Amino acid sequence: MSKYKSISLLLLIFIIYDASAALIENDDPIFGSSAITFDTTTDLYWLDISLTTNLSYEFISSEFGAGGIYNGYRYATEEEVFSLYSSADIPDTSGTLTLQNVSSVFSLISLIGRSDKTGFPEVYGITASTASFNRSVLRKIENDLVCSTLSDTVLCSMGYRVGVRDYISSNAANEEVGSWLVKDVKVVPIPPSIFLLISGLIVLKITGSKRH
């Protein structure tokens, strides 16, 4: 094997390894095709949020046990929701309206679904956090117009706020509000050092066999 082929093989291995950190769409035996998204950085399965709309925090919580609709799932913490944003490479999760979020938000919503039904997609999701007066905490992805003036002409484009905090009554259901539900996955990761060692040995083996 030539030096250039060896380098190309190593680069391909590195690319495959890096791709393992992506969000991966999966099927679910109960909820069907493309119903869950696996985040390899946190080892969490995320249920499509459109499968939880118009159901209250209290109702969904009652369905987590054996025989329940959402058996095996739980509410994601606010921190886990932000980890999902990070895995989706969303640039700004401070709740600031920006055009920079649009591409990453669309990619994420194509995986985890939307809670609203019409217009530009939005996600209003209930988290594990609760607040006073029997309220549950939402973390939202919402859109609005970003406008600027150029030569007395107002130009507007759709932008996104990500990470907005809001509240809903824990016993209230809303047709445009879903829930951030996750399932823990027990995965034994391969340490990067071991992965690189194995990759190097593979290349050396192939190179050596070609020389003989």
N, C-alpha and C positions, 0 to 999 in steps of 0.2 A: 504493500500500500504506500502511495506517495505521501510526502509530508503534507501536501495540501489536502489530500483526502482525509488524513488523520485529523487535521485541524477542523475540517468541515464536520466530521463525525462528532468531535468534541463539542463544537458549537451547537449541533443539532441536539445532543444530549442536554446541554445547558438550557436550550430553549424549551425542551420538553419538561425539564425540571421546573423551570420558571412558570410554565403554563399551569403546573399543578396547583398554583396558588390562586387560580381563578375561581369564580363562581360557576358551578356546574349544574345544569338542569337535569332533573331526574324524574322518573315516574314513581308513583306511589300505588301500592296494591289496593288501597282503599279509595283514595281520592282521584286516581287515574293518571293519564298521561301528562307529563310536564308539571305535575302538581307541587313538586318540591324543588328547592335549590340548595345544593350542598356548598357550604363555605369551607374550603379546605384550610383556611387560616385559623378557624375557630372550632372546626369539627362539629358544626351545627347544621342540621337540616331545617330550612325555613319553609313553612307551608305557604302556598299561594294565598295572598291576603284577600283575594276576591272570594275565597271559600269560607270566610269568616264574617262577612259584612251583615249588618242588620241583626247582630246578636250581641247581647250585653256581656260585660265583664263577668258578672255573676253567673250567667247561663253557661258561658264557655268554661269557666272554672269548674262548674259542676259536671262537665263532660270529659275531664282529664283521666278519670279512673277507668278500671277494667269495665268493658262494655260500653263506654262512653263514645261519643262521636269523635272526640279528639284524644282518645286513649294513647298514651305515650308522649304526648306533646305537653308543653308548658308555656306560660307567658315569657317572652324575652325581656330581659332587663333593659333599661335605657342604655346602659353601657354596651350591651350586645347589639342593640340597634345601630349605635354609632360604629361599632366594629363592622357591621354589614355595609354601612356607608363607605367606610374605609376600603373594604374589599372591592367595592364597586368603583373605586378611584374617583369619588365625588370630590371636587376641589374645595368647596366651601360648605361646611356643615354647621355654620354659626347661626343660621336662620336669616342670613342676609340675602336679599333678592339679587340674583346675578345671572347673566347669560352663560357664564362659564360652566354652570351645572347641567345645562340642557342635555348634552350628549350622554354624559354618564348616567343621568337620571333616566333617560329613555332606555338605556341598556339595562339598568337595574329593573325597571318596571316591566320590561319584556320578559324577565325571569320571575319576579315575585308577584306580578299582577298589580292591579289598581283597585282602589276601594270605591271610587266614583264610577259613574256609568257613561257620562257624555263629556264632550269637549276635550281639552288637553288633559292628559291623565294626571291624577293626584293620588296620594296615599295618606290616609288618616288611620293610624294604627294604635290600638290600645297596648300599653306595656304592662309589665308586672308591678309597676309603681302605683301606689294609691296615695290619696291626699285627704285632707279633712272634709267633713260634710259628705262622706260616702262617695267620693269622686275617684275616678281612675285617670291616670296620666296618659295622654296621647303624645306620640312623636309623629310629626307630619312632614310630608313632602308636598308643597303647594306651589301653584304657579300664579304669576301676575305679569302685567306688562312692564317692560323696562323701556322708558322713553327718553329720547334726547332731541335737541333742536339743532338743525343744521340749515343755515341760510334761511331762517324764518319758517323752516319746514319741520314739523314734529314727526320723528321717526320712532316707531314702537316695535319691539319684538318681545316674544314670550320668554320670560326667565323663570327660575325656580328658587324657592327658599327651601332649604333642607335642614331638618333638625328642630323645627319649630315645636315648642312645648305648649300643650293645651290640656283641657280637662273635659271629662264627660261623666255624668252620673253613673256609678257602677251598676245600676240596674236599668240603665237606659239603652235602647237599641236604636241605631241610626243607619239608614240604608246606604250611606256614604262613609261609614266608619267600620273598619275591620279590626283585626287583632294581629299583633306580631307574635306568631306562635313558632316555637322551635322544638326540635327533638335532638337530644344529645346522641352523638355517635362515638362509640368507643373505637378509636383508631390508634394504632401504634405507628407513629411517624418514623421515617428513616432520617436520622440526623444528616445534615448537609455534608459533614466531613466524611461519613461513611458512603454517602451517595457519590461524592467526587472520587473517593478511593476506588469504588467499584467501577466507575466510569473510566478512570485511568487504566485500571487493569484490563478492562475490555479492549481498549484501544491498543495497549501494548501487546495483548494476545493476538489481535488481528494483524498488527504490524509485524510481529514476529513470525506468524504463520506464513505471511506473504514473502518474507525474506528467504524462508526455507524452500 
